[in-house]
Amino acid sequence: MQRIDLHKSTLNPNFIGSWMMEPASLCDGLVNYFESHQERQKRGAVGGGVNSDYKKSTDISVAPNEVNLPGNEVFNEYFKCLFDCHKDYLAQWPFLREIAENIEIGGFNLQRYHSGEHFQKLHTERFNLSTLHRVLAWMTYLNDVDEGGSTYFSHYDIEVQPRRGLTLIWPAEWTHAHKGRVINAGSKYIITGWMHFPE
């Protein structure tokens, strides 16, 4: 067997969409929500449960039916902005409209990483039968991080440094394996989740 290379186009997309969310004050509202709901904070988990060798964080998980509850208005404001990012992503990749016209947002997480913490395990967002419905992943950095804390997409050698309001949308597939670099100082806050086929 001999490996061959197909003709390479000059277009080499990575399919990672990025935007600066406005107003940036929305990020402050989400951080405030996280810090004012300590009773909901739990150790960050991965697909197999809590594993500090893979991930060290503090998370708040939010179910879709909680978004419209009193006191959670900040989530509706956020998703209006995220929807604008998603519309622009579809404008860049219109084929998605044909295969994922009715995708939904399910449960999502607010996460805080203190100095010395990170999601160090290289992972993908679609990784077993229970996650096959995921089409896209999304994440917004809620604060600036100057020392460490970047997100690294290994196949593309792309390193994204957290900036307040910076929002990413990318395919949930193995092609977009990624991990978080360790925080060297301060803390990192994010909101993250998935867009998926209706269950």
C-alpha positions as CSV (number, residue, x, y, z in Angstrom):
1,M,0.0,0.0,0.0
2,Q,1.2,3.5,-0.9
3,R,-0.3,6.6,0.5
4,I,-1.1,9.3,-2.1
5,D,-2.0,12.9,-1.6
6,L,-5.0,14.4,-3.4
7,H,-4.5,17.6,-5.2
8,K,-4.4,20.4,-2.6
9,S,-6.5,23.5,-3.0
10,T,-5.2,26.8,-2.0
11,L,-8.3,27.0,0.3
12,N,-7.5,25.3,3.6
13,P,-10.4,26.0,5.9
14,N,-10.4,24.9,9.5
15,F,-14.2,25.4,10.0
16,I,-13.7,27.2,13.3
17,G,-15.9,30.3,13.3
18,S,-15.0,33.1,15.6
19,W,-16.7,36.4,16.6
20,M,-16.5,39.0,19.3
21,M,-19.8,39.0,21.1
22,E,-21.4,42.3,22.0
23,P,-22.1,43.8,24.4
24,A,-19.1,42.5,26.3
25,S,-21.0,43.3,29.5
26,L,-23.1,40.2,28.9
27,C,-20.0,38.2,29.8
28,D,-19.8,40.0,33.1
29,G,-23.4,39.0,33.8
30,L,-22.6,35.3,33.2
31,V,-19.6,35.5,35.5
32,N,-21.7,37.1,38.1
33,Y,-24.3,34.4,37.7
34,F,-21.6,31.7,38.2
35,E,-20.2,33.3,41.3
36,S,-23.6,34.0,42.9
37,H,-24.8,30.4,42.6
38,Q,-22.2,28.6,44.6
39,E,-24.8,26.0,45.6
40,R,-24.9,24.8,42.0
41,Q,-21.1,24.6,41.5
42,K,-19.6,21.1,41.1
43,R,-16.3,19.6,40.1
44,G,-16.0,19.5,36.4
45,A,-16.8,16.1,34.8
46,V,-16.0,14.4,31.5
47,G,-18.0,11.7,29.7
48,G,-17.0,9.1,32.3
49,G,-17.6,11.3,35.3
50,V,-15.2,13.3,37.4
51,N,-11.6,12.7,36.5
52,S,-9.0,15.3,37.6
53,D,-6.4,13.7,35.4
54,Y,-8.4,14.8,32.4
55,K,-10.2,18.0,33.6
56,K,-9.8,20.3,36.6
57,S,-12.6,22.9,36.8
58,T,-15.7,24.0,38.6
59,D,-18.9,23.8,36.6
60,I,-22.5,24.8,36.7
61,S,-24.6,22.6,34.3
62,V,-27.8,24.2,33.0
63,A,-30.7,22.2,31.4
64,P,-32.7,23.8,28.6
65,N,-35.9,24.0,30.7
66,E,-34.1,26.2,33.2
67,V,-33.3,29.0,30.7
68,N,-36.6,30.7,31.1
69,L,-36.9,30.5,34.8
70,P,-36.9,33.8,36.8
71,G,-33.4,34.9,37.6
72,N,-31.9,33.2,34.5
73,E,-32.7,36.1,32.0
74,V,-28.9,36.4,31.3
75,F,-29.1,33.1,29.4
76,N,-31.8,34.3,27.0
77,E,-29.7,37.5,26.3
78,Y,-26.7,35.3,25.6
79,F,-28.4,32.9,23.3
80,K,-29.8,35.8,21.2
81,C,-26.2,36.8,20.6
82,L,-25.0,33.2,20.0
83,F,-27.8,32.8,17.4
84,D,-26.4,35.8,15.5
85,C,-23.0,34.0,15.4
86,H,-24.7,30.8,14.3
87,K,-26.5,32.6,11.5
88,D,-23.2,34.0,10.2
89,Y,-21.6,30.5,10.5
90,L,-24.4,29.1,8.2
91,A,-23.8,32.0,5.8
92,Q,-20.1,30.8,5.6
93,W,-21.1,27.1,5.3
94,P,-24.6,27.1,3.7
95,F,-24.6,23.3,3.2
96,L,-25.3,23.0,6.9
97,R,-28.8,24.3,6.3
98,E,-29.5,21.2,4.2
99,I,-28.5,18.6,6.8
100,A,-29.0,20.5,10.1
101,E,-31.9,22.9,9.5
102,N,-33.6,22.1,12.9
103,I,-30.7,21.8,15.3
104,E,-31.2,22.6,18.9
105,I,-29.2,23.7,21.9
106,G,-29.4,21.2,24.8
107,G,-27.8,21.4,28.2
108,F,-24.8,23.6,28.6
109,N,-22.1,24.5,31.1
110,L,-20.6,27.6,32.8
111,Q,-17.1,26.7,33.8
112,R,-14.3,28.3,35.9
113,Y,-10.7,27.3,35.8
114,H,-8.4,28.6,38.5
115,S,-4.6,28.9,38.2
116,G,-3.1,25.4,37.7
117,E,-6.3,24.0,36.2
118,H,-7.3,23.1,32.7
119,F,-9.0,20.5,30.5
120,Q,-5.8,18.8,29.7
121,K,-7.2,15.7,27.9
122,L,-7.2,16.0,24.1
123,H,-10.8,15.3,23.3
124,T,-13.6,15.8,20.8
125,E,-17.3,16.7,21.4
126,R,-18.7,13.6,19.5
127,F,-17.0,10.6,21.0
128,N,-19.6,7.7,21.5
129,L,-23.1,6.6,20.7
130,S,-24.6,8.9,23.3
131,T,-23.0,12.0,21.6
132,L,-23.7,11.2,18.0
133,H,-26.5,13.8,17.8
134,R,-24.0,16.7,18.3
135,V,-23.3,18.7,15.2
136,L,-21.5,21.8,16.4
137,A,-19.8,22.9,19.6
138,W,-19.8,26.5,20.8
139,M,-17.9,28.4,23.5
140,T,-17.6,32.0,24.7
141,Y,-14.7,33.2,26.8
142,L,-16.1,35.4,29.6
143,N,-12.9,37.1,30.6
144,D,-9.4,37.9,29.4
145,V,-6.6,35.5,30.3
146,D,-3.1,36.7,29.8
147,E,-1.0,33.8,31.1
148,G,-1.9,30.4,29.8
149,G,-5.5,29.1,29.4
150,S,-5.6,28.9,25.6
151,T,-7.6,26.4,23.6
152,Y,-5.4,24.3,21.3
153,F,-6.9,22.6,18.2
154,S,-4.2,20.0,17.6
155,H,-4.9,19.0,13.9
156,Y,-4.7,22.6,12.8
157,D,-2.0,23.8,15.2
158,I,-4.4,26.7,16.2
159,E,-4.0,28.2,19.6
160,V,-6.8,30.5,20.8
161,Q,-6.1,32.9,23.7
162,P,-9.2,33.7,25.8
163,R,-10.6,37.3,25.4
164,R,-13.8,38.5,26.9
165,G,-16.6,38.0,24.4
166,L,-14.6,35.9,21.9
167,T,-17.0,33.2,20.7
168,L,-16.1,30.0,18.8
169,I,-18.3,27.6,16.9
170,W,-16.7,24.4,15.4
171,P,-17.7,20.9,14.2
172,A,-18.2,18.4,17.0
173,E,-16.2,15.7,15.1
174,W,-12.9,14.1,15.8
175,T,-11.4,16.4,13.2
176,H,-11.5,19.2,15.8
177,A,-9.8,17.5,18.7
178,H,-8.8,20.1,21.3
179,K,-7.7,20.7,24.8
180,G,-7.1,23.6,27.2
181,R,-3.7,24.8,28.2
182,V,-3.1,25.3,31.9
183,I,-3.9,28.6,33.6
184,N,-0.7,30.1,34.9
185,A,-2.3,33.0,36.7
186,G,-5.8,34.2,37.5
187,S,-8.9,32.4,36.4
188,K,-10.7,31.6,33.2
189,Y,-14.5,31.6,32.8
190,I,-16.4,30.2,29.8
191,I,-19.8,29.2,28.7
192,T,-20.0,26.2,26.4
193,G,-22.3,23.6,24.9
194,W,-23.5,22.0,21.7
195,M,-25.9,22.4,18.8
196,H,-27.4,19.0,18.0
197,F,-30.1,17.1,16.0
198,P,-33.5,17.0,17.8
199,E,-33.7,14.1,20.2
